[in-house]
Amino acid sequence: MGEPDYWIWTIQIGRWRYARDLGIPIIDITVKSGIQAFAPTWENLNAYRAGVMDKREYAQRYYEKVLEGFSQDQREWQALEVTRNMAFACYCKTGDFCHRHLFAPLYITYLQSLGRRVQFLGELVPHPNNIGLYARSEN
């Protein structure tokens, strides 16, 4: 099979220094400051946070929004193809339900549909072997 063409991570945006120090670009997909094609709507995010919408409904609405946008315009998706190693970032805490964990499989599927080999590496968090590197990046 060979080496993957792409490596995909997710990350809490507050840990951007860790990603930077490892040479992994973060892709901001937040509704506040990120790529809007990949972000949830403020309406859905606020409804979920307020407990008015459950995880299932939030995920369904998120998928509908993102896939509808994809069917209309794929330029944002295509623009990311030049980045082989990336971490999709949002403000949600590590371990919390978050749209970055919904988006990563969508983008992986997109890349695979183009014949690309993709490895999903999960949530990028400081690792004990890299703790010195992370501590230096905080300064």
C-alpha positions as CSV (number, residue, x, y, z in Angstrom):
1,M,0.0,0.0,0.0
2,G,2.8,2.5,0.8
3,E,2.7,5.6,2.8
4,P,-0.5,7.6,3.1
5,D,-1.0,10.7,0.9
6,Y,-2.7,12.5,3.8
7,W,-2.6,12.5,7.6
8,I,-5.7,13.9,9.4
9,W,-5.9,14.9,13.0
10,T,-8.4,16.9,15.2
11,I,-7.3,19.3,17.8
12,Q,-8.6,21.8,20.4
13,I,-7.7,25.2,18.9
14,G,-6.1,26.3,22.2
15,R,-3.4,23.7,21.5
16,W,-2.3,25.3,18.2
17,R,1.3,25.8,19.5
18,Y,1.7,22.1,20.0
19,A,0.5,21.5,16.4
20,R,2.8,24.3,15.1
21,D,5.8,22.8,17.0
22,L,5.2,19.5,15.4
23,G,4.8,21.0,12.0
24,I,1.1,20.2,11.6
25,P,-1.0,23.1,10.2
26,I,-4.3,23.6,11.9
27,I,-7.4,24.2,9.9
28,D,-9.8,26.5,11.8
29,I,-13.3,25.2,11.2
30,T,-15.0,27.3,13.9
31,V,-18.1,29.3,13.3
32,K,-16.4,32.3,15.0
33,S,-13.2,32.6,12.9
34,G,-12.8,29.6,10.7
35,I,-13.8,28.3,7.2
36,Q,-17.5,28.8,7.2
37,A,-18.1,25.9,4.7
38,F,-17.0,23.5,7.5
39,A,-18.4,25.3,10.5
40,P,-21.7,24.8,12.2
41,T,-24.3,27.6,12.1
42,W,-24.5,29.9,15.2
43,E,-28.2,28.9,15.5
44,N,-27.4,25.2,15.7
45,L,-24.4,25.6,18.0
46,N,-26.3,27.8,20.4
47,A,-29.3,25.4,20.4
48,Y,-27.0,22.5,21.2
49,R,-25.2,24.4,24.0
50,A,-28.5,25.4,25.5
51,G,-29.7,21.8,25.5
52,V,-32.5,22.5,23.0
53,M,-30.9,20.2,20.5
54,D,-29.4,16.8,21.2
55,K,-26.2,15.4,19.7
56,R,-28.1,13.4,17.1
57,E,-30.1,16.3,15.8
58,Y,-27.0,18.6,15.9
59,A,-25.0,16.1,13.9
60,Q,-27.8,15.7,11.3
61,R,-28.1,19.4,10.8
62,Y,-24.4,19.8,10.7
63,Y,-24.0,17.1,8.0
64,E,-26.9,18.6,6.0
65,K,-25.3,22.1,6.1
66,V,-21.9,20.9,5.1
67,L,-23.0,18.5,2.4
68,E,-25.4,21.0,0.9
69,G,-22.5,23.5,0.7
70,F,-20.3,20.8,-0.9
71,S,-22.9,20.1,-3.6
72,Q,-23.0,23.8,-4.4
73,D,-19.3,24.7,-4.2
74,Q,-16.3,22.4,-3.6
75,R,-13.6,25.1,-3.7
76,E,-13.0,25.1,0.0
77,W,-12.6,21.3,0.0
78,Q,-10.3,21.4,-3.0
79,A,-8.2,24.2,-1.4
80,L,-7.2,21.9,1.4
81,E,-5.9,19.2,-0.9
82,V,-2.5,20.9,-1.0
83,T,-2.0,20.3,2.7
84,R,-1.0,16.7,3.3
85,N,-0.8,16.8,7.1
86,M,-3.5,18.8,8.9
87,A,-5.5,19.1,12.1
88,F,-9.1,20.3,12.1
89,A,-9.5,22.7,15.0
90,C,-12.4,24.0,17.1
91,Y,-12.7,25.5,20.6
92,C,-14.5,22.5,22.1
93,K,-12.5,20.7,24.8
94,T,-10.7,17.5,24.0
95,G,-13.1,14.6,24.6
96,D,-16.2,16.7,24.2
97,F,-18.7,16.1,21.4
98,C,-17.7,18.5,18.6
99,H,-18.2,19.1,15.0
100,R,-14.5,18.7,14.3
101,H,-15.1,15.0,15.0
102,L,-18.0,15.0,12.5
103,F,-16.1,16.9,9.8
104,A,-12.9,14.8,9.8
105,P,-14.6,11.6,8.5
106,L,-16.4,13.7,5.8
107,Y,-13.1,15.1,4.6
108,I,-11.4,11.7,4.7
109,T,-14.2,10.3,2.6
110,Y,-13.8,13.1,0.2
111,L,-10.1,12.5,-0.2
112,Q,-10.7,8.7,-0.6
113,S,-13.2,9.4,-3.3
114,L,-10.3,11.0,-5.2
115,G,-8.3,7.9,-4.8
116,R,-6.1,9.3,-2.0
117,R,-4.7,7.2,0.8
118,V,-5.6,8.8,4.1
119,Q,-4.6,7.9,7.7
120,F,-6.8,9.4,10.5
121,L,-4.6,9.9,13.6
122,G,-7.3,11.0,16.0
123,E,-7.1,13.9,18.5
124,L,-3.7,15.7,18.6
125,V,-2.9,16.0,22.3
126,P,0.4,16.6,24.1
127,H,2.2,13.2,24.5
128,P,4.6,12.5,27.4
129,N,7.4,11.9,24.9
130,N,6.9,15.4,23.5
131,I,6.2,17.2,26.8
132,G,9.4,19.2,26.6
133,L,8.6,20.4,23.1
134,Y,5.1,21.4,24.3
135,A,6.4,23.2,27.4
136,R,8.8,25.2,25.2
137,S,6.0,26.3,22.8
138,E,4.0,27.9,25.7
139,N,6.7,30.6,26.3
